[in-house]
Amino acid sequence: MHATDAAAVVEIINAEQHGRPLTPARLAERVSLTTGATSILLNRLEQAGHIVRTREHTDRRIVTLHSTPAIHAAAATFYEPLGDQLGAVLADYSPAELDLIETAVELLRSTMVAYMEDS
């Protein structure tokens, strides 16, 4: 998968997980593409079975983007070996140490999210 396609899929999944599905225009902003280039990208992702476009709003002109089970399965297959390796590394830490790591990572993540939202 092309890096731009992967970035778009990540943006779509992330927005879904936060309960705010993206529109094509919003995705274009997030991946820094023109609306025309985004349309081509979405056609490619839809044809590959990675995303679907829906019209669930009362205003039927509004299109939202959703990931498919197929892309989630492909991502799980791709990342499973990494997950196994990371699990082996983390197995060396005590529950208290893992709590500390989790707290630090969450603080770093929330700081980065706040920074990106302010940009």
N, CA, C and O atoms as a MOPAC input file, in Angstrom:
PM7 MOZYME 1SCF
protein

 N      0.84700 1    -1.17600 1     0.00000 1
 C      0.00000 1     0.00000 1     0.00000 1
 C      0.89400 1     1.24000 1     0.00000 1
 O      1.87500 1     1.31600 1     0.74000 1
 N      0.54100 1     2.19700 1    -0.83300 1
 C      1.27600 1     3.45300 1    -0.91900 1
 C      1.17900 1     4.19800 1     0.41900 1
 O      0.17600 1     4.09000 1     1.12500 1
 N      2.21800 1     4.94600 1     0.75600 1
 C      2.25400 1     5.66200 1     2.03800 1
 C      1.08200 1     6.62500 1     2.19300 1
 O      0.53500 1     6.75300 1     3.28800 1
 N      0.68900 1     7.29800 1     1.12700 1
 C     -0.44000 1     8.22900 1     1.20800 1
 C     -1.74300 1     7.47500 1     1.45700 1
 O     -2.59500 1     7.93600 1     2.21600 1
 N     -1.89700 1     6.31700 1     0.81800 1
 C     -3.08300 1     5.49400 1     1.04700 1
 C     -3.12600 1     5.03600 1     2.50000 1
 O     -4.17200 1     5.09300 1     3.14600 1
 N     -1.98500 1     4.58400 1     3.00800 1
 C     -1.91400 1     4.12400 1     4.39500 1
 C     -2.22600 1     5.26600 1     5.36100 1
 O     -2.94400 1     5.07300 1     6.34200 1
 N     -1.69300 1     6.44400 1     5.08700 1
 C     -1.96800 1     7.60100 1     5.94500 1
 C     -3.45300 1     7.93100 1     5.94300 1
 O     -4.01600 1     8.27900 1     6.98000 1
 N     -4.08700 1     7.82200 1     4.78300 1
 C     -5.52400 1     8.09600 1     4.68600 1
 C     -6.31900 1     7.07600 1     5.48200 1
 O     -7.25300 1     7.44100 1     6.19600 1
 N     -5.95900 1     5.79600 1     5.36900 1
 C     -6.66100 1     4.74800 1     6.12200 1
 C     -6.50300 1     4.97500 1     7.62300 1
 O     -7.46200 1     4.83000 1     8.38000 1
 N     -5.30300 1     5.32700 1     8.04700 1
 C     -5.07500 1     5.60500 1     9.47400 1
 C     -5.94700 1     6.77600 1     9.93700 1
 O     -6.54300 1     6.71400 1    11.01200 1
 N     -6.02300 1     7.82800 1     9.14300 1
 C     -6.86400 1     8.97800 1     9.49600 1
 C     -8.33700 1     8.58200 1     9.58800 1
 O     -9.04200 1     9.00900 1    10.50200 1
 N     -8.79600 1     7.76700 1     8.64400 1
 C    -10.19000 1     7.33000 1     8.63700 1
 C    -10.49100 1     6.48000 1     9.87200 1
 O    -11.50600 1     6.68800 1    10.53700 1
 N     -9.61800 1     5.53100 1    10.17700 1
 C     -9.82300 1     4.66300 1    11.34600 1
 C     -9.76200 1     5.47800 1    12.62900 1
 O    -10.59200 1     5.29400 1    13.52000 1
 N     -8.79900 1     6.36800 1    12.73200 1
 C     -8.66300 1     7.18500 1    13.93400 1
 C     -9.91300 1     8.04000 1    14.15700 1
 O    -10.39700 1     8.14900 1    15.28400 1
 N    -10.42800 1     8.63800 1    13.10200 1
 C    -11.63600 1     9.45700 1    13.22400 1
 C    -12.82700 1     8.59800 1    13.65900 1
 O    -13.63100 1     9.01800 1    14.49200 1
 N    -12.93200 1     7.40000 1    13.09100 1
 C    -14.01600 1     6.48700 1    13.49000 1
 C    -13.92100 1     6.13900 1    14.97200 1
 O    -14.92600 1     6.13600 1    15.68300 1
 N    -12.70800 1     5.84600 1    15.43000 1
 C    -12.51100 1     5.47000 1    16.82200 1
 C    -12.88100 1     6.59900 1    17.77600 1
 O    -13.23800 1     6.35300 1    18.92800 1
 N    -12.79700 1     7.82400 1    17.30000 1
 C    -13.17500 1     8.97900 1    18.11800 1
 C    -14.62600 1     9.39700 1    17.88800 1
 O    -15.06700 1    10.42900 1    18.39400 1
 N    -15.36500 1     8.59100 1    17.12400 1
 C    -16.77400 1     8.86900 1    16.89300 1
 C    -17.05700 1    10.03700 1    15.97500 1
 O    -18.15500 1    10.59400 1    15.99100 1
 N    -16.05500 1    10.41800 1    15.16100 1
 C    -16.21500 1    11.54500 1    14.24400 1
 C    -15.74400 1    11.15700 1    12.84500 1
 O    -14.68200 1    11.59700 1    12.40300 1
 N    -16.53100 1    10.33300 1    12.14500 1
 C    -16.10300 1     9.91800 1    10.80200 1
 C    -15.78000 1    11.12300 1     9.91700 1
 O    -16.43100 1    12.16500 1     9.99500 1
 N    -14.77100 1    10.95600 1     9.08700 1
 C    -14.31600 1    12.03700 1     8.21700 1
 C    -15.15800 1    12.14700 1     6.96100 1
 O    -15.72900 1    11.16700 1     6.48200 1
 N    -15.22200 1    13.34500 1     6.44500 1
 C    -15.73900 1    13.58100 1     5.10000 1
 C    -14.53200 1    13.57600 1     4.16300 1
 O    -13.40200 1    13.73200 1     4.62300 1
 N    -14.74600 1    13.40200 1     2.87200 1
 C    -13.62000 1    13.47100 1     1.94500 1
 C    -12.85700 1    14.79900 1     2.03000 1
 O    -11.62900 1    14.80900 1     1.94500 1
 N    -13.56800 1    15.91300 1     2.19600 1
 C    -12.89100 1    17.21600 1     2.27900 1
 C    -11.99100 1    17.29200 1     3.50800 1
 O    -10.87000 1    17.79500 1     3.43300 1
 N    -12.48100 1    16.79400 1     4.62800 1
 C    -11.67900 1    16.81600 1     5.86900 1
 C    -10.46800 1    15.89800 1     5.73800 1
 O     -9.38400 1    16.23200 1     6.21600 1
 N    -10.64300 1    14.74900 1     5.09600 1
 C     -9.51300 1    13.85100 1     4.86600 1
 C     -8.47900 1    14.53700 1     3.98900 1
 O     -7.28000 1    14.42500 1     4.24300 1
 N     -8.93100 1    15.24800 1     2.95700 1
 C     -8.00100 1    15.96300 1     2.06800 1
 C     -7.12700 1    16.92200 1     2.86300 1
 O     -5.92400 1    17.02500 1     2.62100 1
 N     -7.73900 1    17.62300 1     3.81600 1
 C     -6.96500 1    18.54000 1     4.66600 1
 C     -5.93500 1    17.78000 1     5.49400 1
 O     -4.78600 1    18.20500 1     5.61700 1
 N     -6.35500 1    16.66400 1     6.05300 1
 C     -5.47500 1    15.91600 1     6.96200 1
 C     -4.30100 1    15.24600 1     6.25900 1
 O     -3.23300 1    15.08400 1     6.85000 1
 N     -4.49100 1    14.85900 1     5.00600 1
 C     -3.38600 1    14.21000 1     4.29200 1
 C     -2.73600 1    15.14100 1     3.27300 1
 O     -1.89400 1    14.71900 1     2.47900 1
 N     -3.13600 1    16.41400 1     3.30400 1
 C     -2.53600 1    17.45000 1     2.46000 1
 C     -2.60800 1    17.13700 1     0.97000 1
 O     -1.61100 1    17.20800 1     0.25100 1
 N     -3.82300 1    16.78600 1     0.52300 1
 C     -4.05900 1    16.54900 1    -0.89500 1
 C     -5.16100 1    17.48900 1    -1.37700 1
 O     -5.95000 1    18.00600 1    -0.58600 1
 N     -5.19800 1    17.69400 1    -2.67000 1
 C     -6.31600 1    18.43500 1    -3.24400 1
 C     -7.55000 1    17.54200 1    -3.17600 1
 O     -7.44000 1    16.33300 1    -2.97300 1
 N     -8.71500 1    18.14000 1    -3.34400 1
 C     -9.93800 1    17.33600 1    -3.32200 1
 C     -9.96400 1    16.36100 1    -4.50000 1
 O    -10.47400 1    15.24800 1    -4.37100 1
 N     -9.42100 1    16.77000 1    -5.63900 1
 C     -9.35400 1    15.87700 1    -6.79700 1
 C     -8.46500 1    14.67500 1    -6.53700 1
 O     -8.83900 1    13.54200 1    -6.83900 1
 N     -7.28700 1    14.91900 1    -5.97700 1
 C     -6.36700 1    13.82500 1    -5.66000 1
 C     -6.96200 1    12.92100 1    -4.58200 1
 O     -6.76500 1    11.70600 1    -4.60400 1
 N     -7.68800 1    13.51700 1    -3.64400 1
 C     -8.32700 1    12.72100 1    -2.59200 1
 C     -9.41200 1    11.83900 1    -3.18300 1
 O     -9.57500 1    10.69600 1    -2.75800 1
 N    -10.14900 1    12.34400 1    -4.14600 1
 C    -11.17800 1    11.54600 1    -4.80500 1
 C    -10.56500 1    10.32600 1    -5.48800 1
 O    -11.11000 1     9.22600 1    -5.39900 1
 N     -9.45500 1    10.51300 1    -6.15800 1
 C     -8.75100 1     9.39800 1    -6.81100 1
 C     -8.27700 1     8.40400 1    -5.75700 1
 O     -8.43300 1     7.19600 1    -5.93100 1
 N     -7.70000 1     8.90400 1    -4.66700 1
 C     -7.23600 1     8.05000 1    -3.57700 1
 C     -8.40400 1     7.24000 1    -2.99900 1
 O     -8.27800 1     6.03500 1    -2.78100 1
 N     -9.54800 1     7.91000 1    -2.75000 1
 C    -10.70700 1     7.21400 1    -2.18600 1
 C    -11.25400 1     6.17000 1    -3.15100 1
 O    -11.68000 1     5.09800 1    -2.72300 1
 N    -11.24900 1     6.46400 1    -4.42600 1
 C    -11.68200 1     5.46000 1    -5.41300 1
 C    -10.79700 1     4.22000 1    -5.32300 1
 O    -11.28400 1     3.09000 1    -5.35100 1
 N     -9.49800 1     4.44700 1    -5.21400 1
 C     -8.53600 1     3.34500 1    -5.13000 1
 C     -8.76700 1     2.52500 1    -3.85300 1
 O     -8.78800 1     1.29500 1    -3.89700 1
 N     -8.94200 1     3.21400 1    -2.71200 1
 C     -9.16100 1     2.51800 1    -1.44400 1
 C    -10.49300 1     1.77200 1    -1.43900 1
 O    -10.59800 1     0.67700 1    -0.88700 1
 N    -11.50300 1     2.37100 1    -2.05400 1
 C    -12.81900 1     1.71800 1    -2.11300 1
 C    -12.76600 1     0.48700 1    -3.01700 1
 O    -13.32300 1    -0.55600 1    -2.67300 1
 N    -12.11000 1     0.59800 1    -4.15500 1
 C    -11.98800 1    -0.54400 1    -5.06900 1
 C    -11.19600 1    -1.68900 1    -4.43900 1
 O    -11.45300 1    -2.85700 1    -4.73100 1
 N    -10.24400 1    -1.36100 1    -3.58500 1
 C     -9.45400 1    -2.38400 1    -2.90000 1
 C    -10.21000 1    -3.00300 1    -1.72300 1
 O     -9.74400 1    -3.97800 1    -1.13300 1
 N    -11.37100 1    -2.44300 1    -1.37800 1
 C    -12.16100 1    -2.97300 1    -0.27900 1
 C    -11.71200 1    -2.49200 1     1.09000 1
 O    -12.06200 1    -3.09500 1     2.10400 1
 N    -10.93400 1    -1.40200 1     1.12800 1
 C    -10.41900 1    -0.88400 1     2.39700 1
 C    -11.36500 1     0.09000 1     3.08700 1
 O    -11.37600 1     0.18700 1     4.31400 1
 N    -12.15300 1     0.80700 1     2.30400 1
 C    -13.06700 1     1.81200 1     2.86600 1
 C    -14.41000 1     1.76200 1     2.14700 1
 O    -14.53700 1     1.19200 1     1.06300 1
 N    -15.41000 1     2.37500 1     2.78100 1
 C    -16.70700 1     2.59900 1     2.13300 1
 C    -17.10700 1     4.04400 1     2.38700 1
 O    -16.74100 1     4.64300 1     3.39800 1
 N    -17.85900 1     4.58100 1     1.45600 1
 C    -18.42100 1     5.92600 1     1.61200 1
 C    -19.91000 1     5.75600 1     1.89900 1
 O    -20.60600 1     5.00600 1     1.21500 1
 N    -20.38400 1     6.46300 1     2.91800 1
 C    -21.80000 1     6.33900 1     3.27200 1
 C    -22.44000 1     7.71500 1     3.35800 1
 O    -21.76600 1     8.74000 1     3.46100 1
 N    -23.75500 1     7.69800 1     3.31100 1
 C    -24.54900 1     8.91400 1     3.46200 1
 C    -25.54200 1     8.67200 1     4.59100 1
 O    -26.71300 1     8.39200 1     4.33700 1
 N    -25.09200 1     8.77400 1     5.81600 1
 C    -25.97300 1     8.49100 1     6.94900 1
 C    -26.56800 1     9.74200 1     7.57900 1
 O    -27.37800 1     9.64400 1     8.50100 1
 N    -26.18100 1    10.90400 1     7.09800 1
 C    -26.70000 1    12.16400 1     7.63000 1
 C    -28.07700 1    12.47300 1     7.03600 1
 O    -28.45100 1    11.94200 1     5.99100 1
 N    -28.81300 1    13.33400 1     7.71700 1
 C    -30.09700 1    13.76700 1     7.16200 1
 C    -29.87700 1    14.54500 1     5.87100 1
 O    -30.70400 1    14.49100 1     4.96100 1
 N    -28.77300 1    15.26300 1     5.79000 1
 C    -28.37900 1    15.93100 1     4.55100 1
 C    -27.63100 1    14.89100 1     3.71500 1
 O    -26.45100 1    14.63200 1     3.95400 1
 N    -28.30700 1    14.30300 1     2.74500 1
 C    -27.74800 1    13.19400 1     1.96700 1
 C    -26.56100 1    13.60400 1     1.09300 1
 O    -25.92100 1    12.74700 1     0.48300 1
 N    -26.26200 1    14.89000 1     1.02600 1
 C    -25.09500 1    15.33000 1     0.26200 1
 C    -23.80400 1    15.06500 1     1.02900 1
 O    -22.72800 1    15.02500 1     0.43200 1
 N    -23.90000 1    14.88300 1     2.34700 1
 C    -22.71400 1    14.68200 1     3.18600 1
 C    -22.30200 1    13.21700 1     3.14600 1
 O    -23.07200 1    12.32700 1     3.50700 1
 N    -21.08000 1    12.98800 1     2.70200 1
 C    -20.51400 1    11.64600 1     2.60700 1
 C    -19.52600 1    11.47200 1     3.75500 1
 O    -18.71000 1    12.35400 1     4.02000 1
 N    -19.60600 1    10.33300 1     4.42900 1
 C    -18.61500 1    10.02400 1     5.46000 1
 C    -17.86200 1     8.76600 1     5.05900 1
 O    -18.36300 1     7.92100 1     4.31600 1
 N    -16.65200 1     8.67100 1     5.57200 1
 C    -15.74200 1     7.58300 1     5.21200 1
 C    -15.61500 1     6.60200 1     6.36800 1
 O    -15.49500 1     6.99500 1     7.52900 1
 N    -15.64400 1     5.31600 1     6.02400 1
 C    -15.54100 1     4.27200 1     7.04700 1
 C    -14.59400 1     3.17700 1     6.57000 1
 O    -14.54200 1     2.85300 1     5.38300 1
 N    -13.85800 1     2.62100 1     7.50400 1
 C    -12.98500 1     1.49300 1     7.20000 1
 C    -13.82200 1     0.22400 1     7.12500 1
 O    -14.94200 1     0.17500 1     7.63400 1
 N    -13.27100 1    -0.79400 1     6.48800 1
 C    -13.97300 1    -2.06300 1     6.34700 1
 C    -13.32200 1    -3.12900 1     7.22700 1
 O    -12.16500 1    -2.98600 1     7.62400 1
 N    -14.05200 1    -4.18400 1     7.53000 1
 C    -13.43000 1    -5.30000 1     8.26100 1
 C    -12.20200 1    -5.84700 1     7.52700 1
 O    -11.25900 1    -6.31300 1     8.16700 1
 N    -12.20500 1    -5.79400 1     6.19700 1
 C    -11.06600 1    -6.32200 1     5.43200 1
 C     -9.77700 1    -5.57300 1     5.74700 1
 O     -8.72500 1    -6.19700 1     5.88600 1
 N     -9.83700 1    -4.24000 1     5.86300 1
 C     -8.61100 1    -3.49300 1     6.15500 1
 C     -8.16600 1    -3.73300 1     7.58800 1
 O     -6.96900 1    -3.73800 1     7.87500 1
 N     -9.12400 1    -3.93300 1     8.49400 1
 C     -8.75500 1    -4.25000 1     9.87700 1
 C     -8.06600 1    -5.61800 1     9.95000 1
 O     -7.09600 1    -5.79100 1    10.68800 1
 N     -8.57100 1    -6.58200 1     9.18300 1
 C     -7.95000 1    -7.91300 1     9.15500 1
 C     -6.55400 1    -7.84600 1     8.54400 1
 O     -5.62700 1    -8.48800 1     9.03700 1
 N     -6.40500 1    -7.07700 1     7.47900 1
 C     -5.08300 1    -6.94100 1     6.84300 1
 C     -4.09600 1    -6.27400 1     7.79200 1
 O     -2.93700 1    -6.68100 1     7.87500 1
 N     -4.55300 1    -5.25300 1     8.50500 1
 C     -3.67400 1    -4.57300 1     9.47000 1
 C     -3.29300 1    -5.51300 1    10.60400 1
 O     -2.14100 1    -5.52300 1    11.03500 1
 N     -4.23900 1    -6.29800 1    11.08900 1
 C     -3.94500 1    -7.24000 1    12.17100 1
 C     -2.90000 1    -8.25800 1    11.72900 1
 O     -1.97900 1    -8.57700 1    12.48000 1
 N     -3.04600 1    -8.76400 1    10.51200 1
 C     -2.07700 1    -9.72700 1     9.98100 1
 C     -0.70000 1    -9.08400 1     9.83800 1
 O      0.31500 1    -9.69100 1    10.17800 1
 N     -0.67300 1    -7.86500 1     9.33800 1
 C      0.59100 1    -7.16000 1     9.12300 1
 C      1.29900 1    -6.88500 1    10.44700 1
 O      2.51100 1    -7.07400 1    10.55500 1
 N      0.54200 1    -6.43400 1    11.46100 1
 C      1.15000 1    -6.01100 1    12.71500 1
 C      1.28500 1    -7.11500 1    13.76000 1
 O      1.90900 1    -6.89600 1    14.79800 1
 N      0.71700 1    -8.29500 1    13.51400 1
 C      0.77700 1    -9.37000 1    14.51000 1
 C      2.21000 1    -9.74700 1    14.90200 1
 O      2.48100 1    -9.88100 1    16.09600 1
 N      3.13200 1    -9.92400 1    13.96200 1
 C      4.51000 1   -10.25700 1    14.36800 1
 C      5.13600 1    -9.16700 1    15.25100 1
 O      5.83900 1    -9.47600 1    16.21300 1
 N      4.88200 1    -7.90800 1    14.92600 1
 C      5.39700 1    -6.81100 1    15.75500 1
 C      4.77400 1    -6.87000 1    17.14300 1
 O      5.46800 1    -6.69900 1    18.14400 1
 N      3.47200 1    -7.11000 1    17.20700 1
 C      2.79000 1    -7.22300 1    18.49800 1
 C      3.37600 1    -8.32400 1    19.35300 1
 O      3.54700 1    -8.16000 1    20.56100 1
 N      3.68600 1    -9.44900 1    18.72400 1
 C      4.30100 1   -10.56000 1    19.46300 1
 C      5.67000 1   -10.15600 1    20.01400 1
 O      5.99200 1   -10.46300 1    21.16200 1
 N      6.46800 1    -9.47600 1    19.20800 1
 C      7.79800 1    -9.03800 1    19.64600 1
 C      7.69500 1    -8.01000 1    20.77000 1
 O      8.44200 1    -8.07600 1    21.74600 1
 N      6.76700 1    -7.06100 1    20.63300 1
 C      6.59400 1    -6.05800 1    21.68500 1
 C      6.10000 1    -6.69800 1    22.97800 1
 O      6.51500 1    -6.31000 1    24.07000 1
 N      5.21700 1    -7.67300 1    22.84600 1
 C      4.73600 1    -8.39700 1    24.02200 1
 C      5.86200 1    -9.10600 1    24.74400 1
 O      5.90000 1    -9.12700 1    25.97400 1
 N      6.78400 1    -9.68900 1    23.98500 1
 C      7.93500 1   -10.36800 1    24.59300 1
 C      8.81600 1    -9.37400 1    25.33900 1
 O      9.31700 1    -9.68200 1    26.42000 1
 N      9.00800 1    -8.19100 1    24.77700 1
 C      9.81500 1    -7.15700 1    25.44300 1
 C      9.12800 1    -6.70500 1    26.72900 1
 O      9.77400 1    -6.59800 1    27.77100 1
 N      7.83500 1    -6.44300 1    26.66400 1
 C      7.10200 1    -5.94800 1    27.83300 1
 C      6.95200 1    -6.99600 1    28.92900 1
 O      6.73200 1    -6.65500 1    30.09100 1
 N      7.07000 1    -8.26600 1    28.56300 1
 C      6.95800 1    -9.34200 1    29.56100 1
 C      8.06100 1    -9.25900 1    30.61500 1
 O      7.93500 1    -9.83700 1    31.69400 1
 N      9.13100 1    -8.54700 1    30.30700 1
 C     10.24600 1    -8.41100 1    31.25700 1
 C      9.98200 1    -7.36500 1    32.33000 1
 O     10.78900 1    -7.22000 1    33.24800 1
 N      8.86900 1    -6.62900 1    32.24200 1
 C      8.57600 1    -5.55900 1    33.19200 1
 C      7.49400 1    -5.97400 1    34.18000 1
 O      6.58600 1    -6.73700 1    33.84900 1
 N      7.61100 1    -5.46100 1    35.38800 1
 C      6.60800 1    -5.74100 1    36.42500 1
 C      5.33600 1    -4.94400 1    36.12900 1
 O      5.37500 1    -3.98600 1    35.35800 1
 N      4.21200 1    -5.33000 1    36.73500 1
 C      2.98600 1    -4.54900 1    36.55400 1
 C      3.15500 1    -3.08100 1    36.95600 1
 O      2.61200 1    -2.19600 1    36.29400 1
 N      3.89800 1    -2.81400 1    38.02800 1
 C      4.11700 1    -1.42600 1    38.45200 1
 C      4.91900 1    -0.66000 1    37.41000 1
 O      4.61700 1     0.49800 1    37.12100 1
 N      5.92800 1    -1.29200 1    36.85200 1
 C      6.73100 1    -0.63500 1    35.81000 1
 C      5.88300 1    -0.38300 1    34.55400 1
 O      6.00400 1     0.66600 1    33.92000 1
 N      5.03500 1    -1.33700 1    34.20300 1
 C      4.15900 1    -1.16200 1    33.04000 1
 C      3.16600 1    -0.03400 1    33.26500 1
 O      2.84900 1     0.70400 1    32.33200 1
 N      2.66900 1     0.11100 1    34.49300 1
 C      1.77000 1     1.22600 1    34.80700 1
 C      2.47000 1     2.55800 1    34.59800 1
 O      1.88900 1     3.49200 1    34.04500 1
 N      3.71800 1     2.64500 1    35.04000 1
 C      4.49400 1     3.86900 1    34.86500 1
 C      4.72300 1     4.16100 1    33.37800 1
 O      4.58400 1     5.30100 1    32.93400 1
 N      5.07100 1     3.13200 1    32.62300 1
 C      5.28200 1     3.29300 1    31.18500 1
 C      3.98500 1     3.75500 1    30.52300 1
 O      3.99600 1     4.66300 1    29.69100 1
 N      2.87300 1     3.12900 1    30.89200 1
 C      1.57500 1     3.49100 1    30.31200 1
 C      1.22100 1     4.94500 1    30.61400 1
 O      0.72500 1     5.66200 1    29.74400 1
 N      1.47400 1     5.37100 1    31.82800 1
 C      1.19700 1     6.76000 1    32.20400 1
 C      2.04300 1     7.72400 1    31.37800 1
 O      1.53800 1     8.72500 1    30.87000 1
 N      3.32800 1     7.41700 1    31.24800 1
 C      4.22100 1     8.28900 1    30.48000 1
 C      3.80400 1     8.34200 1    29.00900 1
 O      3.76600 1     9.41900 1    28.41600 1
 N      3.49800 1     7.20700 1    28.43100 1
 C      3.10900 1     7.16900 1    27.02000 1
 C      1.79700 1     7.92200 1    26.81300 1
 O      1.65300 1     8.64400 1    25.82700 1
 N      0.84700 1     7.76600 1    27.72100 1
 C     -0.43600 1     8.47200 1    27.59500 1
 C     -0.23200 1     9.98300 1    27.69500 1
 O     -0.87600 1    10.73500 1    26.96500 1
 N      0.63800 1    10.43500 1    28.57100 1
 C      0.92500 1    11.86500 1    28.67700 1
 C      1.57600 1    12.38900 1    27.39300 1
 O      1.25000 1    13.47800 1    26.92100 1
 N      2.48900 1    11.60800 1    26.84300 1
 C      3.12300 1    12.00000 1    25.58100 1
 C      2.08500 1    12.05200 1    24.45700 1
 O      2.07700 1    12.99400 1    23.66400 1
 N      1.20600 1    11.03900 1    24.38500 1
 C      0.18200 1    10.98200 1    23.34800 1
 C     -0.77700 1    12.16100 1    23.46000 1
 O     -1.07800 1    12.81100 1    22.45800 1
 N     -1.25500 1    12.44000 1    24.65500 1
 C     -2.21300 1    13.53300 1    24.81300 1
 C     -1.57600 1    14.88800 1    24.50500 1
 O     -2.24200 1    15.79200 1    24.00000 1
 N     -0.30200 1    15.02200 1    24.80600 1
 C      0.40900 1    16.25200 1    24.47500 1
 C      0.51100 1    16.41800 1    22.96500 1
 O      0.32000 1    17.51800 1    22.44600 1
 N      0.81600 1    15.32300 1    22.25300 1
 C      0.92700 1    15.40000 1    20.80100 1
 C     -0.43600 1    15.67200 1    20.16400 1
 O     -0.52900 1    16.45000 1    19.21500 1
 N     -1.48900 1    15.04200 1    20.67500 1
 C     -2.83700 1    15.28000 1    20.14000 1
 C     -3.22600 1    16.74800 1    20.33000 1
 O     -3.74700 1    17.37900 1    19.41100 1
 N     -2.97300 1    17.28300 1    21.51900 1
 C     -3.30600 1    18.68300 1    21.78800 1
 C     -2.51400 1    19.60400 1    20.86400 1
 O     -3.04900 1    20.59500 1    20.36800 1
 N     -1.27200 1    19.28900 1    20.63700 1
 C     -0.43900 1    20.08700 1    19.74400 1
 C     -0.99700 1    20.05500 1    18.31800 1
 O     -1.09500 1    21.09300 1    17.66300 1
 N     -1.36200 1    18.86200 1    17.84100 1
 C     -1.88500 1    18.73300 1    16.48300 1
 C     -3.22900 1    19.41100 1    16.33000 1
 O     -3.51700 1    19.96000 1    15.26600 1
 N     -4.06100 1    19.39100 1    17.35700 1
 C     -5.36100 1    20.04300 1    17.28500 1
 C     -5.21700 1    21.56500 1    17.27300 1
 O     -6.05400 1    22.26400 1    16.70100 1
 N     -4.17100 1    22.07000 1    17.89700 1
 C     -3.92800 1    23.51400 1    17.92300 1
 C     -3.26800 1    24.01200 1    16.64000 1
 O     -3.25000 1    25.21300 1    16.37200 1
 N     -2.72700 1    23.09200 1    15.85400 1
 C     -2.01900 1    23.47900 1    14.61800 1
 C     -2.97100 1    23.80500 1    13.50300 1
 O     -2.53900 1    24.14700 1    12.40200 1

